[in-house]
Amino acid sequence: MRASIIRNGEFVVDQLAKPEPGPGQVLVRNLACGICGSDLHLFSMLKGAAQLPDMPSTDFVLGHEYCSEIVAFGPDTQQQLAIGQRVCSIPFIKTEEGQDGIGVTPQAPGAYAEYMILSEEYLLPVPDHLSSEAAALTEPLAVGIHAVNKARLTGDEIALVIGCGPIGLAVIAALKVRGIKTVLASDLSPNRRERAAMAGATEVINPSEGSAFEPLNQHLNNEPAPTVVFECVGAVGLLQQICAETPAHSRIVIAGLCTAEDSFMPIEALRKELSIQYVFYYEAPEFEEALNALADGTISWQPWLSGKVGLDGIADAFEMLKDPESHAKIIIEPWRDGAVETLDSNA
């Protein structure tokens, strides 16, 4: 099978042996896979590691946001779904030791390939009317739902979402589903601000023109309400800024992936009695809720999707995703030929 492999710090499209499903596993044919921001971080780290002296090379196949179809069942499977059924699942595969993360560990190759192995018990059937590229957005949407759930909303909050990349868009969509009437969204990128409005933000803010907290404070002067701030950027120093500027008694939910050392002044959070909640991944019911919300139209997925690409164009897609004005979410279709195709999010 063909796969896009990180080898010696670069993407290489090569032939790999088609995997064989073991007990409790299924072989699937990958139809669509989203490129996640964590994929960009992981590629950057692997690229840097490959430049270190005496660093052994390990083939790495990314891809944990996927929609696939069942091709074959391994031994000791229930086979309650049919061959050809499209599925998605939480991106973990059971092992004798516990489980491995699919597409984030070399032991569990992901969906940047024509085929891969999944655990049968984690499979969720994708409804016939839902497109494969939409179903592949289940995973990032589940992250947003989990972040919103961890905010312990009562329904009368004013929310500020800082960062309107795919996770920020997922948080905005989840907030609207939870009935939050006022959702402010802040991002430096005009493209992302436009997509945030499409996703349901009631007001978009350009932080280069002033603090994102000024519009929030204006709302609070007119309609005093609890405040919850979602940090969806992961930039060094941002938590300190939020603690300094957010109103007292606010809840702060950290969903951004910061891979560098960071620090902040705890006295700011202490004197305001701020609540800070870090979030990571999601629970299985939240993943299923995300798929159902996409399937029944509760959440519109079009604002996220900006392009499609085949295996040969993944390196170019990674470069494009460095520019927020260029793309938001690019979907890999392993059986597609050609370079990145830009899509109209209004279509």
N, C-alpha and C positions, 0 to 999 in steps of 0.2 A: 504494500500500500504506500501511497505518497503521504509524506508528512513534512511540515515545516518545523525544522529542528534548530534549537540554539546549540551551536557547536563552535567551540573556540571563540565565544563571544559574538557570533554572527548568526543570522538566519540562513539556513541551508535547506533547500527542498531536496529530499532524498527518499529512497525506497527503504521501508522498514517491513519486517515480517508482520503479517496480519496477526493480531493477538488472538489467543485462544481463551475462551471464558472458562474459569474454574468453577468449583462448587458455589452455587448461589449467585452466579454472575451471568451476564448477558453480553453478547457482542452486538454493538450498535454501529450503524452507518451515520456519520455526522452530517447534518444538513445545514446548520447555522451555528456560529459561535461568535459571541461578542468579544471585542478587545477591551479588556478592563484596564483601569488606571493602575491597578496593582501589577498587571502584566508589564506595563511600561517600567515600573519601579524594579521588578524582578529582572527584566532584561538588562536594565542599566547596571544592576549589581553583578549579574553574570558576565556582562561585557567587561566590567572593571576587574573582576576576579581573573578572567582569562589573560589579562595583561600582567598578572603577577608571575614572577619566576617560579618554576617548578610546580605550578598549579595544574593538577590533572584535569583533563577535559571530560565532562560528563554530558552526554546528550540529554536535552531537556525539551519536552513538548508541552507548551502552554495550552491553556484553554479550559476555563471552568464555567463559562456562561454559554450553555449549549441547548440545542434541540436536535435530537437524533431519532433514528428509527431502528427498531429491533430487527436484527438479522439472524441471530441464532442464540439458543439457550445452552448454558453449561449444565453439568450434572447437578442434581439436588435442587432443582428450581421448581417453582409452583406453576409457572407458565400460564398465569391468569390473563396475561395480555398476549395478543396475537403477533406473529411475525408480520412486519410491516407497520405495526403501530408506532406512531411518533410519540416520543417521550421526552421529558426532562427530569432532572433529579437534583437534589442537593449534591454538591461536587465532592463527595467522599466515597471511597470504596473500602468495604470491609476486608480486613486481613486477619491472620491468626493473632497478630499482636494488638489489634484494635481497628484502626482505620487510617488511611492515607488521604491527603488532600489531592483531588484530581487536578492536574494542570499546574500545581504549585510545588510538586515534589517529583524528582526523577523516577521514583518508584511507581507513580501513577500517571502515565502520559495522558495529556488532555486532548481537547477537540481541535487543535491545530493539525488535524490529520484526517484521513478518510474514514478510519475506524478507531474505536476504542472500547474498553471494557467498563461496564457499570455493574453496581450491585443491584440485583433484582428488587430487593425489598425497598429500595429508595425511589423506584420509578414512579412517575406520575404520568398518566396518559394525557396527551395534548389534544384538545377538541379539534374536530375536523375543520371547523371554520376559522381557527386561529392560525395565522401564518407562522412558518417556522422561525422567521426572523423576530417576530413579536414574542414567540415562546422563549426564545433565547434571552430575552430581557427579564425573564422571571427572576433570575439570580440577583441582578443589581436592584431590582424593585424590592426584593425581599430584604435587602440591606436597609433600604429607606423605611420600609414598614417596621423593621426591628428598631431602628433609631427613634422613630416616632412613638412606638410602644414604650420604649425605655424613658421617654419624657414624662410619662404618667399624666397625660392630658386629662383635664376635666371638661374641656369644650369651650371655655370662655377666654382662652389665652390669645395673645397676639404673638405670632411667630416671626422670627427673623432667620432666614436661611442665608448663610455666608458661603458663597461658592456654588455656582450653578452648572457644574459638570454633571455627568450622569448620576452620581449619588445625590447631589443637590436636587436634581430634577426628580429623583425618586422620593426624596423627603417631601418636596413640594406636593407631589401627587398624593402621597400618603396622608399629608396634613389635610388636604381637601376631602379625602375619603372620610377622615375622622371628624369632619364638620368644622374645622377651624376657619373662621370667616375672614380673618385678616392675616395674610401671609406675605411678608415682605421678603424680597430676594435681592441679594447684592452680588455683583460680579463686575470685574473690570472689562470683560469681553462683551461687546454689543451683541454678538451672535448668541452667547449664552444667556444674556438678559432677554433677548427675544424668545428663546426657547423656554425660559422660565415663565414668561407670561403665557405662552401656549400651554404650559403644563399646569397652570392654575394660580400663579402668583398674582395677588391683587395689586401689588406695586413693585416695580423693579428699580433698583438703585445703582447708580454709577459711583463707586467709592472714591474715584479720582476727583469727583466734584465736591466731596465732603464726606464726613463720617456717615457710615450706614446707620448709626444709632440716632442721628438727628431726625429722620422721618419716623423712627420708632418712638422717640420721645414726643413728637408731635401727636402721634396717635394716643399715647398714654395721657397727654394733657386733656384731650377731648373725651377719651373713653378709658378711664383707668382700668387696667386688666393685668392679670399675671403675664409674665414674659418668659418665653422659651427661645433660646438661641441655638441654632444648629450650625456647628463648624464643620464644613464639608470641603475644606481646602487642604489642610495638613501642612500649612506653612509655619516655619519657625517664627516665633514671636506673636503669632496670632492669638493664642490663648491669653497672653498677657494683655493684649489690646482689648480683647473682649471683656476680661475681668475689670479693666480700668474704665470701660465706657458703658457696660451694660447696667441697667437699673438694679437697685438692691432687690434681693430675694428672687432674682431670676434663676431659671434652670438653664444650664448649658450642656448640650449634648455634643460630644466630640466624635464625629464620624470620619473626619479627614485623616488620611494616612500620612503621618509625619515620620520619615525614616531617619531624621537627623536628631542630634541631641538638642533639647529645648529646655527652657526654664521660665518660670514666672514668679511674681511676688505674691506669695500666699496671703499677705496682709490685705491685698485688694479683695480677694475672695472672702476672707474672714470677716472684714468689717462690714461687707454687704450681705453676709450670710448667703452666698451663692451656693447652688448645688451643681456639681460637675459630674457628669456621667459619661464614661467612655463606652463605646459600643463596637462590637466586632461580630461579623457574620449575622446569624439569625437562628431561630428555632424552626424545626420542620413544619409546624402549622403555619408559620409566617410565610414560608416558601410556598406552601399550597395556597394560601390566601393571595399571594402575588399572582400565581398562575390563574386563579379564578377571576381576579380583578381585571387581568388582561383579556381573558376569554369573554367575560360578560360586558366588556366595554366600560366598566366603572372607571378605569384609568386609560387614557389615550397614550399610546406608545409612540406615535409618530414624531413628537418633538425630540425624542432621543436619537432617532436613527438618521444618520447623515451620509452613510456610504456602505458599499459592499465591495468585497475583494476576494480573490482566490488565493491559494497558498503561495503562488509565486510573487504576489504583490504585498505580502505582509510587512516586509522591511520598509517599503515605501509608506505603507499605512501608519507604521509606528512613527515615522518622521512627520507625517502630516498631523498626527494627533498631538504633537508638541505645540501646535498653533491652534488656540481655541477658536480663532476666526475661520479656520479651515474645516474642522470637523468636530462632532460631538461624540457619536458612537458609530464605529465602523464594524459591520458584521462580516465575518469570514464565512464564505461558502466553499468548503474544501473541493467541491467538484466544479467550481467556476473557473473560467480562464480569464486572463487579462488583468489590467491594472485596476486601481480603485475607481469605482463608479460613484459619483456624487449623486445623492438623492434629494428630492424636494421634500422637506419635512411637512409641507402643507398638503402633499398629495394624499 
